[in-house]
Amino acid sequence: MMAEQEKKKNIIDLFIEGCRKGWDTGIRNMMPNVIMAFVIIKALNVTGLLKILGSVFAPIMALWGLPGEAITVLVSSFMSMGGGIGAAAGLLGSNVLSPKDITVLMPAIYLMGSLIQYLGRCLGTAEVNSKYYGIMVGIAVLNALLAMWVMKLLVVMY
């Protein structure tokens, strides 16, 4: 009879339990990536490396109407979606990126976000042959780049 009572939880208990799990996920998994991105952007800014990256990648990022420094958002996203968002927010806060730049980058953050993490978590767990990893990552990156062009067109139109 005790086990039966423990199994039946009311809606409030379930809600509170879900909130606790969500809080734990946010604090333990998402927040460190976002903080890391802010720290990396600040370190790149202080050392002058952000300007160098911006100069090196300016011709490539110009294809999407973005400053060269936007490459840091894409690289951060590849490692961690939260990190990509943090990098974008850090560059927006430093006035390196504009709200329109963020709008162009946003689909790429989501389409190729956390690819490195997912290779191990999803593909490794599913025992996908590793010879297909490159193709899968390439498709995700290609989708992200195409989505940035679509977003660029939409931003220009509106």
Buried (B, 14 or more C-beta within 10 A) or exposed (E): EEEEEEEEEEEEEEEEEEEEEEEEEEEEEBEBBBEBBBEBBBEBBEEEEBBEBBEEBBEEBEEBBBBBBBBBBBBBBBBBBBBBBBBBBBBBEBEBBEEBBBBBBBBBBBBBBBBEBBBEEEBEEEEEEEEEBEEBBEEBBEBBBEBBBEBBEEBEEE
